[in-house]
Amino acid sequence: MTLSSRVALVTGASQGIGRACALKLAESGATVAVAARNQEKLGELVRQIETDGGKASAFAIDVSDEDQVKATFKAALGQLGKIDILVNNAGITRDQLVMRMKRADWDSVLNTNLTSAFLCIQQVIGSMLKQRWGRIINITSVFGQMGQAGQANYAASKAGLIGLTMAIAREVGSRNITCNAVAPGFIETAMTSGFSDEFRLNALKNISLGRIGTPEDVASAVNFLASDEASYITGHVLSVNGGLLMG
């Protein structure tokens, strides 16, 4: 599986799943643009990719800011010439029961997790249509499929990504552009590090494989969907949850 002629851009790339995706795509030969707010972590990631023999560039961005999205993608396209693969991974949580959830927390999660994906897709779709090749991969969540108490904003944003994925897949499929989603389950990341031991034990009881997933598990799925091996897959939600949700 080689991506040696491809250019990928990964949002939320400074840590966790995004970082693992960037490393995996670079390992497969893609030139990778890594984008996130934390410039220091992005710089470390670029250095690691280059040390491993890959090619990467860092772009600081707050994906909830439309002007920053437009400026960053213009800069990336100008520097790298094209973006063949877009991985919309940026995401945040602002958990609270719905009766206590502030409108600002609803808006910030929807803007970062869902609206940003729409904005990023808009920035790459023109060049993908012209070259008649593209891979758009949206990182959703098992909670976008089954819901989660205390996460109405997060679950809604991730469910929205699934609908967006299918709509884009229908719009651009005739131009050899695929759009898919990857739905991680319980993955060991900074976002899940604060969960209590009790929560982890209860979660493990419902995971058929009996272990918490890793960012690399998700990155492997993303890498597959970015490749030519997945050229006849579009509008699909690939679950990477260890059997937490079936059916």
VEXNU-266761 format. One record per residue (C-alpha): residue number from 1; x, y, z. Coordinates in nm, 2 decimals. Example, Ala and Ser with C-alpha at 12.3 -4.5 7.8 and 13.67 -1.06 7.14 Angstrom:
{atom 1 {1.23 -0.45 0.78}};
{atom 2 {1.37 -0.11 0.71}};
***
This chain:
{atom 1 {0.00 0.00 0.00}};
{atom 2 {0.18 0.31 -0.12}};
{atom 3 {0.08 0.68 -0.11}};
{atom 4 {0.41 0.81 -0.25}};
{atom 5 {0.26 1.05 -0.50}};
{atom 6 {-0.01 1.18 -0.26}};
{atom 7 {-0.04 1.49 -0.04}};
{atom 8 {-0.25 1.46 0.28}};
{atom 9 {-0.37 1.72 0.52}};
{atom 10 {-0.47 1.61 0.87}};
{atom 11 {-0.65 1.84 1.12}};
{atom 12 {-0.61 1.80 1.49}};
{atom 13 {-0.28 1.64 1.42}};
{atom 14 {-0.08 1.75 1.73}};
{atom 15 {-0.18 1.45 1.94}};
{atom 16 {-0.38 1.13 1.97}};
{atom 17 {-0.56 1.00 1.66}};
{atom 18 {-0.46 1.29 1.44}};
{atom 19 {-0.09 1.24 1.52}};
{atom 20 {-0.11 0.87 1.46}};
{atom 21 {-0.28 0.93 1.13}};
{atom 22 {-0.01 1.17 1.01}};
{atom 23 {0.26 0.93 1.11}};
{atom 24 {0.09 0.64 0.93}};
{atom 25 {0.02 0.83 0.61}};
{atom 26 {0.38 0.95 0.60}};
{atom 27 {0.50 0.60 0.66}};
{atom 28 {0.30 0.50 0.35}};
{atom 29 {0.48 0.76 0.15}};
{atom 30 {0.24 1.06 0.15}};
{atom 31 {0.36 1.41 0.20}};
{atom 32 {0.17 1.52 0.51}};
{atom 33 {0.05 1.87 0.61}};
{atom 34 {-0.02 1.86 0.98}};
{atom 35 {-0.26 2.12 1.12}};
{atom 36 {-0.36 2.21 1.47}};
{atom 37 {-0.34 2.49 1.72}};
{atom 38 {-0.03 2.37 1.91}};
{atom 39 {0.26 2.48 1.70}};
{atom 40 {0.52 2.33 1.94}};
{atom 41 {0.37 1.98 1.91}};
{atom 42 {0.33 2.02 1.54}};
{atom 43 {0.70 2.10 1.51}};
{atom 44 {0.79 1.79 1.71}};
{atom 45 {0.57 1.58 1.48}};
{atom 46 {0.72 1.72 1.16}};
{atom 47 {1.07 1.65 1.30}};
{atom 48 {0.97 1.29 1.38}};
{atom 49 {0.83 1.23 1.03}};
{atom 50 {1.14 1.38 0.87}};
{atom 51 {1.37 1.17 1.09}};
{atom 52 {1.18 0.86 0.98}};
{atom 53 {1.24 0.96 0.62}};
{atom 54 {0.91 1.12 0.54}};
{atom 55 {0.80 1.47 0.43}};
{atom 56 {0.58 1.70 0.63}};
{atom 57 {0.49 2.06 0.69}};
{atom 58 {0.31 2.22 0.99}};
{atom 59 {0.03 2.47 0.97}};
{atom 60 {-0.11 2.64 1.28}};
{atom 61 {-0.49 2.66 1.27}};
{atom 62 {-0.80 2.70 1.48}};
{atom 63 {-1.05 2.51 1.26}};
{atom 64 {-1.35 2.68 1.43}};
{atom 65 {-1.23 3.01 1.26}};
{atom 66 {-1.35 3.02 0.90}};
{atom 67 {-1.09 3.28 0.80}};
{atom 68 {-0.81 3.07 0.95}};
{atom 69 {-0.93 2.77 0.76}};
{atom 70 {-0.94 2.95 0.43}};
{atom 71 {-0.59 3.11 0.49}};
{atom 72 {-0.43 2.78 0.60}};
{atom 73 {-0.56 2.57 0.31}};
{atom 74 {-0.45 2.85 0.07}};
{atom 75 {-0.10 2.83 0.22}};
{atom 76 {-0.09 2.45 0.21}};
{atom 77 {-0.20 2.44 -0.15}};
{atom 78 {0.05 2.71 -0.24}};
{atom 79 {0.33 2.52 -0.07}};
{atom 80 {0.25 2.16 -0.16}};
{atom 81 {0.07 2.21 -0.49}};
{atom 82 {-0.23 1.99 -0.41}};
{atom 83 {-0.42 1.81 -0.13}};
{atom 84 {-0.52 1.46 -0.24}};
{atom 85 {-0.63 1.33 0.10}};
{atom 86 {-0.82 1.52 0.37}};
{atom 87 {-0.85 1.38 0.72}};
{atom 88 {-1.10 1.58 0.93}};
{atom 89 {-1.00 1.48 1.28}};
{atom 90 {-1.01 1.80 1.49}};
{atom 91 {-1.25 1.77 1.78}};
{atom 92 {-1.33 1.88 2.13}};
{atom 93 {-1.56 1.80 2.41}};
{atom 94 {-1.76 2.02 2.65}};
{atom 95 {-1.96 1.76 2.84}};
{atom 96 {-2.27 1.84 3.05}};
{atom 97 {-2.62 1.72 3.10}};
{atom 98 {-2.84 1.88 2.84}};
{atom 99 {-3.05 2.06 3.10}};
{atom 100 {-2.74 2.24 3.22}};
{atom 101 {-2.55 2.27 2.90}};
{atom 102 {-2.46 2.63 2.80}};
{atom 103 {-2.53 2.74 2.45}};
{atom 104 {-2.17 2.85 2.42}};
{atom 105 {-2.06 2.49 2.49}};
{atom 106 {-2.30 2.35 2.23}};
{atom 107 {-2.18 2.60 1.97}};
{atom 108 {-1.81 2.55 2.03}};
{atom 109 {-1.84 2.17 1.99}};
{atom 110 {-2.06 2.19 1.68}};
{atom 111 {-1.83 2.45 1.52}};
{atom 112 {-1.51 2.26 1.59}};
{atom 113 {-1.63 1.90 1.53}};
{atom 114 {-1.88 1.95 1.24}};
{atom 115 {-1.87 2.29 1.08}};
{atom 116 {-1.49 2.28 1.05}};
{atom 117 {-1.52 1.96 0.84}};
{atom 118 {-1.76 2.13 0.61}};
{atom 119 {-1.53 2.43 0.57}};
{atom 120 {-1.22 2.21 0.51}};
{atom 121 {-1.40 2.00 0.25}};
{atom 122 {-1.50 2.32 0.07}};
{atom 123 {-1.13 2.43 0.05}};
{atom 124 {-1.01 2.10 -0.11}};
{atom 125 {-1.30 1.99 -0.32}};
{atom 126 {-1.23 2.22 -0.62}};
{atom 127 {-0.88 2.08 -0.68}};
{atom 128 {-1.00 1.72 -0.62}};
{atom 129 {-1.27 1.77 -0.88}};
{atom 130 {-1.02 1.90 -1.13}};
{atom 131 {-0.77 1.61 -1.09}};
{atom 132 {-1.06 1.36 -1.06}};
{atom 133 {-0.91 1.19 -0.75}};
{atom 134 {-0.96 1.25 -0.38}};
{atom 135 {-1.00 1.09 -0.05}};
{atom 136 {-1.20 1.26 0.23}};
{atom 137 {-1.21 1.09 0.56}};
{atom 138 {-1.41 1.22 0.86}};
{atom 139 {-1.33 1.10 1.21}};
{atom 140 {-1.67 1.05 1.38}};
{atom 141 {-1.73 0.84 1.70}};
{atom 142 {-1.92 0.55 1.83}};
{atom 143 {-2.12 0.80 2.03}};
{atom 144 {-2.24 0.96 1.70}};
{atom 145 {-2.39 0.62 1.63}};
{atom 146 {-2.53 0.53 1.98}};
{atom 147 {-2.54 0.85 2.17}};
{atom 148 {-2.40 0.92 2.52}};
{atom 149 {-2.55 1.08 2.83}};
{atom 150 {-2.39 1.41 2.91}};
{atom 151 {-2.25 1.45 2.55}};
{atom 152 {-2.55 1.58 2.35}};
{atom 153 {-2.33 1.83 2.18}};
{atom 154 {-2.05 1.58 2.10}};
{atom 155 {-2.29 1.31 1.99}};
{atom 156 {-2.48 1.55 1.77}};
{atom 157 {-2.16 1.68 1.61}};
{atom 158 {-2.04 1.33 1.54}};
{atom 159 {-2.37 1.21 1.40}};
{atom 160 {-2.37 1.51 1.18}};
{atom 161 {-2.04 1.41 1.04}};
{atom 162 {-2.19 1.08 0.93}};
{atom 163 {-2.46 1.26 0.74}};
{atom 164 {-2.21 1.50 0.59}};
{atom 165 {-2.00 1.20 0.48}};
{atom 166 {-2.28 1.04 0.29}};
{atom 167 {-2.40 1.36 0.13}};
{atom 168 {-2.05 1.44 0.00}};
{atom 169 {-2.00 1.09 -0.12}};
{atom 170 {-2.31 1.12 -0.33}};
{atom 171 {-2.21 1.46 -0.47}};
{atom 172 {-1.86 1.38 -0.58}};
{atom 173 {-1.85 1.01 -0.65}};
{atom 174 {-1.87 1.05 -1.02}};
{atom 175 {-1.54 1.23 -1.02}};
{atom 176 {-1.35 0.94 -0.85}};
{atom 177 {-1.35 1.11 -0.51}};
{atom 178 {-1.45 0.90 -0.21}};
{atom 179 {-1.58 1.03 0.12}};
{atom 180 {-1.59 0.79 0.42}};
{atom 181 {-1.60 0.81 0.80}};
{atom 182 {-1.41 0.62 1.07}};
{atom 183 {-1.59 0.58 1.39}};
{atom 184 {-1.36 0.50 1.68}};
{atom 185 {-1.48 0.35 2.00}};
{atom 186 {-1.30 0.38 2.33}};
{atom 187 {-0.95 0.49 2.23}};
{atom 188 {-0.66 0.57 2.46}};
{atom 189 {-0.61 0.94 2.40}};
{atom 190 {-0.58 1.27 2.60}};
{atom 191 {-0.96 1.30 2.55}};
{atom 192 {-1.02 0.98 2.74}};
{atom 193 {-0.74 1.00 2.99}};
{atom 194 {-0.96 1.17 3.25}};
{atom 195 {-1.21 0.88 3.27}};
{atom 196 {-1.23 0.71 3.60}};
{atom 197 {-1.12 0.36 3.66}};
{atom 198 {-1.48 0.26 3.72}};
{atom 199 {-1.58 0.40 3.38}};
{atom 200 {-1.29 0.21 3.21}};
{atom 201 {-1.38 -0.12 3.37}};
{atom 202 {-1.75 -0.08 3.27}};
{atom 203 {-1.64 0.01 2.92}};
{atom 204 {-1.42 -0.30 2.89}};
{atom 205 {-1.71 -0.52 2.98}};
{atom 206 {-1.88 -0.41 2.66}};
{atom 207 {-1.58 -0.44 2.43}};
{atom 208 {-1.57 -0.78 2.27}};
{atom 209 {-1.20 -0.77 2.21}};
{atom 210 {-1.14 -0.70 2.58}};
{atom 211 {-0.91 -0.40 2.54}};
{atom 212 {-0.91 -0.03 2.49}};
{atom 213 {-0.81 0.08 2.13}};
{atom 214 {-0.50 0.27 2.04}};
{atom 215 {-0.47 0.57 1.80}};
{atom 216 {-0.27 0.34 1.57}};
{atom 217 {-0.58 0.12 1.54}};
{atom 218 {-0.77 0.41 1.40}};
{atom 219 {-0.48 0.53 1.19}};
{atom 220 {-0.46 0.20 1.01}};
{atom 221 {-0.82 0.23 0.91}};
{atom 222 {-0.77 0.58 0.78}};
{atom 223 {-0.46 0.47 0.59}};
{atom 224 {-0.66 0.20 0.42}};
{atom 225 {-0.94 0.43 0.32}};
{atom 226 {-0.69 0.68 0.18}};
{atom 227 {-0.54 0.41 -0.05}};
{atom 228 {-0.62 0.28 -0.39}};
{atom 229 {-0.72 -0.05 -0.22}};
{atom 230 {-1.04 0.14 -0.10}};
{atom 231 {-1.13 0.29 -0.43}};
{atom 232 {-1.47 0.12 -0.44}};
{atom 233 {-1.57 0.22 -0.09}};
{atom 234 {-1.76 0.55 -0.03}};
{atom 235 {-2.03 0.68 0.19}};
{atom 236 {-1.93 0.42 0.45}};
{atom 237 {-1.88 0.44 0.82}};
{atom 238 {-1.59 0.21 0.93}};
{atom 239 {-1.63 0.12 1.29}};
{atom 240 {-1.30 0.08 1.49}};
{atom 241 {-1.45 -0.01 1.83}};
{atom 242 {-1.34 -0.36 1.92}};
{atom 243 {-1.70 -0.48 1.91}};
{atom 244 {-1.84 -0.21 2.14}};
{atom 245 {-2.12 -0.15 1.89}};
{atom 246 {-2.25 -0.40 1.64}};
{atom 247 {-2.52 -0.40 1.39}};
***
